[in-house]
Amino acid sequence: MSKNTGGPAFPVPGYKFVDEQHFTKYAKALPGMTLRDYFAAKAIQASLPDPAYSTWDAERHARRAYSVADAMIAARGIE
């Protein structure tokens, strides 16, 4: 079973270079980072300055951040 990532956080339409004056749109958007990654980044950003977490190593911060991100995705009702 794969982890629900929430899809792309900031999808950007793709373009194909034809020449200096013409571009053709790709049919598929470029996904960028996932919503799960974006939520995790926000969660870790909020916890790093908190003295309650000052003794944690980077791996523990990351695990917690993704746990928070997973909970946020689940709360959106898309899992």
C-alpha positions as CSV (number, residue, x, y, z in Angstrom):
1,M,0.0,0.0,0.0
2,S,1.5,3.3,-1.0
3,K,1.4,6.4,1.2
4,N,-1.1,9.1,0.3
5,T,0.9,12.2,-0.6
6,G,-2.0,14.5,-1.1
7,G,-0.9,15.1,-4.7
8,P,1.1,18.0,-6.0
9,A,1.3,21.0,-3.7
10,F,2.1,23.6,-6.4
11,P,1.5,22.0,-9.8
12,V,2.8,24.0,-12.8
13,P,1.8,23.5,-16.4
14,G,4.6,22.1,-18.5
15,Y,5.8,23.6,-21.7
16,K,7.8,22.2,-24.6
17,F,10.3,24.5,-26.3
18,V,9.7,24.7,-30.0
19,D,11.8,27.7,-31.0
20,E,12.6,31.2,-29.6
21,Q,9.0,32.4,-30.2
22,H,6.9,29.3,-29.7
23,F,6.1,27.0,-26.9
24,T,3.7,24.1,-26.8
25,K,1.9,23.0,-23.7
26,Y,2.5,19.5,-22.4
27,A,-0.7,17.6,-21.6
28,K,0.6,16.8,-18.1
29,A,1.4,19.3,-15.4
30,L,4.8,19.2,-13.7
31,P,4.0,18.1,-10.2
32,G,6.6,19.8,-8.0
33,M,6.6,18.9,-4.3
34,T,3.8,16.8,-2.8
35,L,1.3,18.3,-0.4
36,R,2.6,15.8,2.2
37,D,6.1,17.3,1.8
38,Y,4.8,20.8,2.1
39,F,2.8,20.0,5.3
40,A,5.9,18.3,6.8
41,A,8.0,21.3,6.0
42,K,5.5,23.6,7.8
43,A,5.3,21.2,10.8
44,I,9.1,21.0,11.2
45,Q,9.4,24.8,10.8
46,A,7.0,25.3,13.7
47,S,8.6,22.7,16.0
48,L,12.3,23.6,15.6
49,P,12.3,26.9,17.6
50,D,10.2,25.3,20.4
51,P,12.4,24.6,23.4
52,A,10.3,21.4,24.1
53,Y,11.9,19.8,21.0
54,S,15.4,21.3,21.4
55,T,17.1,18.0,22.4
56,W,15.6,16.1,19.4
57,D,17.9,14.9,16.6
58,A,17.0,15.6,12.9
59,E,15.6,12.2,12.3
60,R,13.1,12.5,15.2
61,H,12.1,15.9,13.9
62,A,11.5,14.5,10.4
63,R,9.5,11.6,11.7
64,R,7.3,13.8,13.7
65,A,6.8,16.3,10.9
66,Y,5.7,13.6,8.5
67,S,3.4,12.2,11.2
68,V,1.8,15.6,11.5
69,A,1.6,15.9,7.7
70,D,-0.1,12.5,7.4
71,A,-2.7,13.6,10.1
72,M,-3.3,16.8,8.1
73,I,-3.9,14.9,4.9
74,A,-6.3,12.5,6.7
75,A,-8.2,15.4,8.2
76,R,-8.8,16.8,4.7
77,G,-10.7,13.6,4.0
78,I,-8.7,12.5,1.0
79,E,-7.1,9.4,2.4
